[in-house]
Amino acid sequence: MTKHFILSINPNAQYEWDQYILRDPLTAGRPDLASLIAEAVGDETGSYLVAVNIEVTVLEKAQNLQPARVPLDVATAITQTRPEEMVA
């Protein structure tokens, strides 16, 4: 069984669990690897000792489209807006 996923790597993510994200390319959902293995076994009741081989082939690398975070001074932004500059 061959499945395709999109792996996003962001070592600067705010949380550790967001550093590596595996997603389905069509639904963008995170894959349930246990369900995929159960599907391969046949979904029959029981306990199984399974060997799982993971072979990774990079098909394409996309550019990082995440913009850099820019700090915003909210107080300065609010005081610089004048009522006459606002359009109704």
N, C-alpha and C positions, 0 to 999 in steps of 0.2 A: 504494500500500500504506500503510495506516494502522496504526501500532503504538502501544500505550499503555504508558507506563512511569511509575514513581514516582521522582521526584527528591527526594533528601534533601540539604539544605544545612546544614552545621554548621561555621561558620568557626572554632569553638573546638576542633575535632577534634585529637587528639594528633598525627596524621600528616597531611601535606598531601593524600595520596591519599584520605583519608576525609572530606575537606571537602565533596565533591560525589559522591554515590552515585546511580547510575541503576540501578533494579531493575525486574524484571518483576513486575506486580501479582499474578500467580497463583502463580508459582514462587519469587519473591524472588531469583531468580538475576540476575546481572549480564548484560546483553545483549551478545552478540558482534555488533557492528555490521558487521564484515566478512562474517559469515555471512548476515546479513540482506540485505546488498547483493548477495552472490553468489546468494542465492535469487531476488532480483528480476531478476538478469541471466539466470538459468537454469542455473547450476552447470555450464556447459560449459567445458571446458579452454580456456585462452587468457588473454591479458592484455587488459584493458579500460580505456579511459579513461572514467571515469564522472563525472557531475555529481550531487551529492547535495544536495537541498534539505531543510532542516530548518525546519519550521514548528512553533512551540510555542504551544499554547493551554492555559492553566491551567484545568483542569476543576473542581478543588476544592483548597482549602488546608486541611490538617489542623493541629490544635494540636501544638505540640512537647511530646511526652510523655516526653522524656528527663529524668530527675531530675538535679538539680544534684549535683555531687560534693561530699561533705562529708568533710573530713579526720577520720580516726579515730586517736586516741592509743591504740595497742594495749596499752601497759603499764598505762595507767589502767583500761582495760576489763577486763583480766585481774585486777588487784588488787582491783577492786570486787566481783567475784563470790565469794561465800562458799559453802562446801560445803552449808550448811544451806538455802541458797536454791535449790539444785538439786533437782529432782524426778526420781525414778527412774521 
